[in-house]
Amino acid sequence: MRKIFGYIIGLATMLSVFAMIYVVAAIYDTGNKSIIEPFFFRTGLNAFIQTDMPRSLGEMGERKMRDWLIQKYVTEYFYVVPDAENVARRTNGNTAIISRMSAPNVARQWERGELIQIREMASNGVMRRVRVFNEIFKPAGSDYWHVDYELKTWYKPNDMDTAPVITRGTMYIKIQESGKVGQLYSNLEGVQKALLAGIDPAVVFMFRVLSVQFDGK
């Protein structure tokens, strides 16, 4: 009787050991399994979140393209990142977006004014972001587009407890009206060569700023 009882205890122990090994193996194997759950991003204007073909220039419309190019221009005019290389790229060759999107006098105005401040701020570790808000419009009888912008500036680098300084202003932009704003300057082959050369996509469209003014100036 004692032998039978010992046999049962031994068998139960073996089964328990095998059960524990199975559980441990199952848990270990779970870490190597991958579960794929398909999902779709919502279709958007941003190329990185599209699930369908990008929209054509005709579908976007001249007004939308003009507004985007104006927003791009205002952003380039003011933004600051604490990086000397960024300032250099914004003033040299194909990557000098303001000079490529502006008439020579407007580019000089930026270089002699805002660029000096941008260079100083960048060297001091300042970051500034730009946001265009409200509708972009041209008042009746005016040659200038009315653009409201907001600057959000962090003056202390690596200090997450410091709130940014927020300022707002209005920029008045006169753009070249000849041609169709938002259309490409050249054919597709020319655009591809420009992009491969490192040119910002914004400068391959028909858009040229002839004059920039601010409130009180």
C-alpha positions in Angstrom: 0.0 0.0 0.0 2.8 2.3 0.9 4.6 1.5 -2.4 1.4 2.3 -4.4 1.0 5.6 -2.5 4.6 6.5 -3.2 4.1 5.6 -6.9 1.1 7.9 -7.1 3.0 10.8 -5.4 5.9 10.3 -7.8 3.6 10.3 -10.8 1.9 13.4 -9.6 5.2 15.1 -9.1 6.4 14.2 -12.6 3.1 15.5 -14.1 3.5 18.7 -12.1 7.1 19.1 -13.3 6.0 18.6 -17.0 3.1 21.0 -16.5 5.5 23.7 -15.1 7.9 23.1 -18.0 5.0 23.5 -20.5 3.9 26.7 -18.9 7.4 28.2 -18.8 7.9 27.2 -22.4 4.6 28.7 -23.5 5.5 32.0 -21.7 8.9 32.1 -23.2 7.6 31.4 -26.7 5.0 34.2 -26.3 7.8 36.7 -26.4 8.8 35.6 -29.8 5.3 35.8 -31.3 4.2 38.8 -33.4 0.6 39.7 -33.8 -0.3 41.7 -36.9 -3.4 43.9 -36.7 -4.1 45.7 -40.0 -5.4 49.2 -39.9 -5.6 52.2 -42.2 -4.5 55.8 -41.6 -7.1 58.4 -42.5 -6.4 59.9 -45.9 -4.9 63.4 -45.5 -3.0 66.0 -47.4 0.2 65.1 -45.7 2.0 62.5 -47.9 3.1 60.5 -44.9 -0.5 59.7 -43.8 -2.0 59.0 -47.2 -3.4 55.6 -48.2 -4.2 56.7 -51.7 -2.6 58.6 -54.6 -1.5 62.2 -53.7 -3.8 64.9 -54.9 -2.9 66.7 -58.1 -2.4 70.5 -58.3 -5.7 70.8 -60.1 -7.5 69.1 -57.2 -5.8 71.2 -54.6 -6.7 74.5 -56.3 -4.7 77.7 -56.8 -6.0 79.2 -53.5 -4.9 76.3 -51.3 -1.5 76.2 -53.0 -1.0 79.9 -52.6 -1.9 79.8 -48.9 0.5 76.9 -48.3 3.3 78.7 -50.1 2.6 81.9 -48.0 2.6 79.8 -44.8 5.9 78.3 -45.9 7.4 81.7 -46.6 6.4 83.2 -43.3 7.7 80.1 -41.4 11.1 80.4 -43.2 11.1 84.1 -42.5 11.0 83.7 -38.7 11.7 80.3 -37.4 14.8 79.6 -35.3 16.5 76.4 -34.3 19.7 76.3 -32.1 21.9 75.2 -34.9 24.5 77.2 -36.8 24.4 74.8 -39.7 20.7 75.5 -40.1 21.4 79.3 -40.4 24.1 78.5 -43.0 21.8 76.4 -45.1 19.2 79.2 -45.1 21.7 81.6 -46.7 23.6 79.4 -49.1 22.8 78.3 -52.7 19.9 75.9 -53.4 18.8 75.8 -49.7 18.5 79.5 -49.3 14.7 79.4 -49.5 13.9 83.1 -48.6 16.3 84.4 -51.3 14.9 81.9 -53.9 11.3 82.8 -53.1 11.9 86.6 -52.9 12.8 89.5 -55.1 16.4 90.6 -54.5 15.3 93.6 -52.4 13.1 91.5 -50.2 15.9 89.0 -49.6 18.3 91.8 -48.7 15.7 93.2 -46.3 15.5 89.8 -44.6 19.3 89.4 -44.5 19.8 92.8 -43.0 17.0 92.5 -40.5 15.5 89.3 -39.3 18.4 87.0 -40.3 20.8 88.9 -37.9 18.4 88.2 -35.0 17.9 84.6 -36.1 21.7 84.1 -36.2 22.1 85.6 -32.7 19.2 83.6 -31.2 20.5 80.3 -32.7 24.0 80.9 -31.2 22.3 81.4 -27.8 20.3 78.2 -28.0 17.0 79.8 -28.6 14.2 78.0 -30.4 11.3 79.7 -32.1 8.3 78.2 -33.9 5.9 79.9 -36.3 2.2 79.5 -36.8 0.0 81.3 -39.3 -3.5 81.6 -38.0 -6.7 83.2 -39.3 -7.6 83.4 -43.0 -5.1 84.7 -45.4 -6.8 87.4 -47.5 -6.2 90.5 -49.7 -8.2 93.5 -48.7 -10.2 95.2 -51.5 -8.0 97.7 -53.4 -4.8 96.4 -51.9 -1.8 94.7 -53.5 -0.8 93.0 -50.2 -2.0 89.7 -48.6 -2.8 90.0 -45.0 -1.1 87.2 -42.9 -1.5 86.9 -39.1 1.3 85.0 -37.5 2.3 83.8 -34.1 5.8 83.3 -32.7 6.4 80.9 -29.9 9.9 81.3 -28.5 11.9 79.3 -25.9 14.8 81.4 -24.7 16.3 78.9 -22.2 17.6 75.8 -23.8 17.0 72.4 -22.1 14.7 74.0 -19.5 11.3 72.2 -19.8 9.9 74.2 -16.9 10.2 77.5 -18.8 7.1 78.6 -20.7 7.6 80.0 -24.2 7.2 83.7 -24.9 4.3 84.1 -27.4 4.0 87.1 -29.7 1.7 87.8 -32.5 1.9 90.1 -35.5 0.7 90.8 -39.0 2.8 90.5 -42.2 1.7 92.1 -45.5 3.1 90.2 -48.5 2.9 91.3 -52.1 3.4 88.4 -54.5 4.0 88.3 -58.2 0.7 87.9 -59.9 1.9 87.0 -63.4 1.5 83.3 -64.2 -0.6 81.0 -62.0 0.5 80.8 -58.4 1.1 77.2 -57.4 2.0 75.8 -60.8 5.4 74.3 -61.4 8.2 76.5 -62.9 9.3 73.7 -65.3 8.4 70.2 -66.5 8.5 67.1 -64.3 12.0 66.2 -65.3 13.2 69.6 -64.3 11.5 69.4 -61.0 13.0 66.0 -60.3 16.5 67.3 -61.0 15.9 70.2 -58.7 14.7 68.0 -55.9 17.6 65.6 -56.3 19.9 68.6 -56.1 18.6 69.4 -52.6 16.2 72.2 -53.5 13.3 72.7 -51.1 10.0 71.6 -52.8 8.5 75.0 -52.2 10.8 76.8 -54.6 9.8 74.7 -57.7 6.4 76.5 -57.7 5.5 79.8 -59.3 5.7 82.0 -56.2 7.7 85.2 -55.7 7.5 87.8 -53.0 8.0 91.3 -54.3 7.5 93.2 -51.0 7.1 92.6 -47.3 5.7 95.0 -44.8 4.7 94.9 -41.1 2.4 96.9 -38.9 3.8 100.3 -38.2 6.6 99.9 -40.7 
